[in-house]
Amino acid sequence: MATLPSFPFRRMSGSRSGTWLSPPPALLPESFSGSCSLGILLVVVASIAAPLGAQERPETDQREGDGVFQGVVLDLDSGTPVEGAQVYLPDQNIGFLTRADGGFRIPDIPSGSHEVEIQRIGYTQARFWVDFHDPFPPLEFQLLPNPVILEGFEVVADRFERRRRSAATSIRVFGEAQLLTSAAHDVVDLVTRHMGMTVSRCPGHIREPWCVHSRGRPFPPSVYIDEAPAIGGVDQLMTYPPHAFYMIEVYGGGRHIRAYTHRFMEWAARIRLAPIPFL
């Protein structure tokens, strides 16, 4: 494993007790979401960590200038990198999924206070404030895992994949990385951009006022969110930014759209959901 460069990290660790230590002025906790059963609350260590050049840690960028917000996300129990953790700044509408080495790098962040959200299925979502300035030292995040959720998610992901393979139609899947980094205004904008479709008013259809045009033919799509019919249909999808979802499945060139939130996928992993097969 690569060794980190020897500049200091500011370390943020998971805590089983949830006690706050005295935070440095730059890190102001706001709130936490998620159930206590997932077992993680963040603790801010009130000092800059010693140089980590001699330790085995994930590789990260060495640049500290040009408004770069960067760091690594590690598993608190094992010390291994957490790949695929979503690091998101809502006020900048920008985010990044951590790499295989747990690192992330988000450039062009203006100075000032910014809300930061970190979430990964199997870990509790955390929100906090960072008083960002240039240059800003990289942050190290240590998140407490829930092995039951992590193992259950692997089982559920395989079940969703098997259901997709059983569908006798074309399928396009938009994954978490694409949804997080998309410049699309909403889910419908994302889907139409990448699939060459258009959406227009659909006269004569009361339940679904929008039609998808694919291969020159208009048709009203069926829309599901978290395995339940979306009452608002396409209109409802237009209210969500792409990063609100963990995964989106598009069947039959847009005839059927299924979207899944992070919260639903974590619940599905907890109970090891077997998705309803297509008829």
C-alpha positions as CSV (number, residue, x, y, z in Angstrom):
1,M,0.0,0.0,0.0
2,A,1.2,3.5,-0.8
3,T,2.5,5.7,2.0
4,L,1.1,9.1,2.6
5,P,3.2,12.2,2.1
6,S,4.5,13.7,5.3
7,F,2.3,16.8,5.7
8,P,-0.1,16.8,8.6
9,F,-3.7,15.7,8.6
10,R,-6.5,16.9,10.7
11,R,-8.2,13.7,12.0
12,M,-11.9,13.1,12.5
13,S,-12.7,9.8,14.1
14,G,-15.7,7.7,14.8
15,S,-16.8,7.2,18.4
16,R,-18.9,4.5,20.0
17,S,-19.9,6.8,22.9
18,G,-20.8,9.8,20.8
19,T,-19.0,12.2,23.2
20,W,-17.8,15.5,21.6
21,L,-14.3,16.6,22.3
22,S,-13.4,20.3,22.1
23,P,-13.4,21.0,18.3
24,P,-11.0,23.4,16.7
25,P,-12.7,26.6,15.5
26,A,-12.6,25.4,11.9
27,L,-14.8,22.4,12.5
28,L,-18.3,23.1,13.7
29,P,-20.6,20.1,14.1
30,E,-24.2,20.6,12.9
31,S,-26.2,17.5,13.1
32,F,-26.3,13.8,12.5
33,S,-28.8,11.5,10.7
34,G,-29.2,7.8,10.8
35,S,-30.1,5.3,13.4
36,C,-28.0,4.7,16.5
37,S,-27.9,1.0,15.6
38,L,-25.4,1.8,12.9
39,G,-23.1,3.0,15.7
40,I,-21.2,6.0,14.5
41,L,-20.9,9.6,15.6
42,L,-18.1,11.8,14.6
43,V,-15.6,13.1,17.1
44,V,-13.4,16.0,16.2
45,V,-9.9,15.7,17.6
46,A,-8.8,19.1,18.7
47,S,-5.3,18.9,17.3
48,I,-3.5,18.4,14.1
49,A,-2.2,14.9,13.8
50,A,1.5,14.2,13.7
51,P,3.0,13.6,10.2
52,L,2.0,10.2,8.9
53,G,4.8,9.6,6.4
54,A,6.0,6.5,8.2
55,Q,2.5,4.9,8.4
56,E,0.7,2.8,5.9
57,R,-2.1,5.1,4.7
58,P,-4.0,5.7,1.4
59,E,-2.3,8.0,-1.0
60,T,-3.7,11.5,-1.4
61,D,-2.6,14.7,-3.3
62,Q,0.1,16.8,-1.8
63,R,-1.2,20.2,-3.1
64,E,-2.6,22.4,-0.4
65,G,-3.3,25.5,-2.4
66,D,-5.8,26.5,-5.1
67,G,-8.9,26.0,-2.9
68,V,-8.6,22.2,-2.8
69,F,-10.7,20.2,-0.3
70,Q,-9.1,16.8,0.1
71,G,-8.5,13.9,2.4
72,V,-9.1,10.2,3.0
73,V,-11.9,8.2,4.5
74,L,-10.9,5.1,6.5
75,D,-12.6,2.2,8.3
76,L,-12.3,2.9,12.0
77,D,-12.0,-0.7,13.0
78,S,-9.6,-2.0,10.4
79,G,-7.9,1.2,9.3
80,T,-8.5,0.2,5.7
81,P,-9.7,2.7,3.0
82,V,-13.4,3.1,2.5
83,E,-14.0,3.1,-1.2
84,G,-17.2,4.6,-2.6
85,A,-18.0,7.0,0.3
86,Q,-19.9,10.0,-1.0
87,V,-18.3,13.3,0.1
88,Y,-20.7,16.1,-0.9
89,L,-20.8,19.9,-0.4
90,P,-24.5,20.9,-0.8
91,D,-24.0,24.7,-1.1
92,Q,-21.5,24.1,-4.0
93,N,-23.6,21.3,-5.5
94,I,-20.4,19.3,-5.9
95,G,-19.2,15.9,-4.6
96,F,-16.9,13.1,-5.1
97,L,-16.8,9.3,-4.4
98,T,-13.7,8.2,-2.6
99,R,-11.3,6.2,-4.7
100,A,-10.0,2.6,-3.9
101,D,-7.4,4.2,-1.7
102,G,-10.1,6.1,0.3
103,G,-8.9,9.5,-1.0
104,F,-11.0,12.3,-2.4
105,R,-10.0,15.7,-4.0
106,I,-12.6,18.4,-4.7
107,P,-11.0,21.5,-6.4
108,D,-12.1,25.1,-6.7
109,I,-13.8,25.4,-3.3
110,P,-14.2,29.1,-2.2
111,S,-13.1,30.2,1.3
112,G,-15.8,30.3,3.9
113,S,-18.0,27.9,5.9
114,H,-19.3,24.9,4.0
115,E,-21.6,22.1,5.0
116,V,-20.1,18.7,4.3
117,E,-22.0,15.4,4.1
118,I,-20.3,12.0,4.1
119,Q,-22.4,8.9,3.5
120,R,-21.7,5.3,2.6
121,I,-24.1,2.4,2.9
122,G,-23.1,0.5,6.0
123,Y,-22.1,3.8,7.8
124,T,-24.3,6.5,9.3
125,Q,-24.5,9.6,7.2
126,A,-22.8,12.6,8.9
127,R,-23.2,16.3,8.4
128,F,-20.8,19.0,9.8
129,W,-19.4,22.4,8.9
130,V,-15.9,23.2,7.8
131,D,-14.5,26.7,7.9
132,F,-12.6,26.3,4.7
133,H,-9.6,28.5,3.9
134,D,-6.8,28.3,1.4
135,P,-4.5,26.6,2.1
136,F,-6.4,23.9,4.0
137,P,-4.8,20.8,5.4
138,P,-6.2,17.4,4.2
139,L,-8.7,15.7,6.6
140,E,-8.7,12.1,7.7
141,F,-12.2,10.6,8.4
142,Q,-12.5,7.4,10.3
143,L,-16.0,5.8,10.1
144,L,-17.3,3.0,12.2
145,P,-18.7,0.2,10.0
146,N,-21.7,-2.0,10.5
147,P,-20.6,-5.5,9.3
148,V,-24.2,-6.7,9.1
149,I,-25.2,-3.9,6.8
150,L,-22.1,-4.2,4.6
151,E,-22.5,-7.9,4.2
152,G,-26.3,-7.5,3.6
153,F,-25.6,-4.9,0.9
154,E,-23.5,-7.4,-1.1
155,V,-26.3,-9.9,-1.0
156,V,-29.0,-7.3,-2.0
157,A,-26.8,-5.8,-4.8
158,D,-26.5,-9.3,-6.3
159,R,-30.2,-9.9,-6.1
160,F,-30.9,-6.6,-8.0
161,E,-28.4,-7.6,-10.6
162,R,-30.0,-11.0,-11.1
163,R,-33.4,-9.3,-11.5
164,R,-32.0,-7.0,-14.2
165,R,-30.6,-9.9,-16.1
166,S,-34.0,-11.7,-16.0
167,A,-35.8,-8.7,-17.7
168,A,-36.5,-9.4,-21.3
169,T,-35.8,-5.8,-22.4
170,S,-32.9,-3.3,-22.7
171,I,-31.6,-1.8,-19.4
172,R,-29.5,1.2,-18.6
173,V,-28.2,1.6,-15.1
174,F,-27.0,4.9,-13.7
175,G,-24.8,4.2,-10.7
176,E,-23.8,6.3,-7.7
177,A,-20.7,7.8,-9.2
178,Q,-22.5,9.1,-12.3
179,L,-25.4,10.4,-10.2
180,L,-23.2,12.3,-7.8
181,T,-21.0,14.0,-10.5
182,S,-23.8,14.7,-13.0
183,A,-24.4,18.3,-14.2
184,A,-28.0,17.5,-15.0
185,H,-30.7,19.6,-13.3
186,D,-32.8,16.7,-12.3
187,V,-33.3,12.9,-12.9
188,V,-35.3,13.4,-16.1
189,D,-32.7,15.7,-17.5
190,L,-30.0,13.1,-16.7
191,V,-31.9,10.2,-18.3
192,T,-32.8,12.1,-21.5
193,R,-29.3,13.5,-21.9
194,H,-27.7,10.1,-21.8
195,M,-30.3,8.0,-23.6
196,G,-31.2,10.3,-26.5
197,M,-34.8,10.7,-25.5
198,T,-37.1,13.7,-25.3
199,V,-40.0,14.3,-22.9
200,S,-43.1,16.3,-23.8
201,R,-46.7,16.7,-22.7
202,C,-48.8,13.6,-23.3
203,P,-52.4,14.6,-24.3
204,G,-55.1,12.1,-23.4
205,H,-53.2,10.5,-20.5
206,I,-54.7,11.6,-17.2
207,R,-52.5,9.5,-14.8
208,E,-49.2,10.5,-16.5
209,P,-49.2,13.9,-18.3
210,W,-45.7,13.3,-19.7
211,C,-44.6,11.1,-22.6
212,V,-41.2,9.8,-23.4
213,H,-40.3,9.9,-27.1
214,S,-38.0,7.0,-28.0
215,R,-37.4,5.9,-31.6
216,G,-40.0,8.3,-32.8
217,R,-42.9,6.9,-30.7
218,P,-44.4,8.6,-27.6
219,F,-45.4,6.6,-24.6
220,P,-46.2,7.4,-20.9
221,P,-43.5,5.8,-18.7
222,S,-44.2,4.0,-15.4
223,V,-42.1,5.3,-12.6
224,Y,-41.1,3.6,-9.3
225,I,-39.2,5.1,-6.4
226,D,-37.9,2.7,-3.8
227,E,-39.9,-0.2,-5.2
228,A,-43.2,1.6,-5.0
229,P,-45.2,3.4,-7.7
230,A,-44.4,7.1,-7.8
231,I,-47.7,8.9,-7.6
232,G,-46.2,12.0,-9.3
233,G,-44.6,10.0,-12.1
234,V,-42.3,12.0,-14.3
235,D,-43.3,15.2,-12.5
236,Q,-42.0,13.7,-9.2
237,L,-38.6,12.7,-10.8
238,M,-38.2,16.3,-12.0
239,T,-38.1,17.4,-8.4
240,Y,-35.0,15.3,-7.5
241,P,-31.4,16.1,-8.3
242,P,-29.5,13.1,-9.6
243,H,-27.4,12.8,-6.4
244,A,-30.5,12.2,-4.3
245,F,-30.4,8.6,-5.5
246,Y,-28.0,5.7,-5.1
247,M,-29.1,4.0,-8.4
248,I,-31.5,4.5,-11.3
249,E,-32.6,1.7,-13.7
250,V,-34.2,2.5,-17.0
251,Y,-35.9,-0.3,-18.8
252,G,-37.2,-0.5,-22.4
253,G,-35.7,2.8,-23.6
254,G,-37.6,4.7,-20.9
255,R,-40.9,2.8,-20.7
256,H,-40.1,1.9,-17.1
257,I,-37.9,3.9,-14.6
258,R,-36.9,2.7,-11.1
259,A,-35.0,5.0,-8.7
260,Y,-33.5,4.0,-5.4
261,T,-32.5,6.3,-2.5
262,H,-29.5,5.7,-0.2
263,R,-31.9,5.3,2.7
264,F,-33.9,2.6,1.0
265,M,-30.8,0.6,-0.1
266,E,-29.5,0.6,3.4
267,W,-32.8,-0.6,4.7
268,A,-32.9,-3.2,2.0
269,A,-29.4,-4.4,3.1
270,R,-30.5,-4.5,6.7
271,I,-33.4,-6.9,6.0
272,R,-31.7,-8.5,2.9
273,L,-34.6,-7.6,0.7
274,A,-35.5,-9.9,-2.2
275,P,-36.8,-7.5,-4.9
276,I,-40.1,-8.4,-6.5
277,P,-39.4,-10.2,-9.8
278,F,-40.8,-8.7,-13.1
279,L,-43.7,-10.5,-14.6
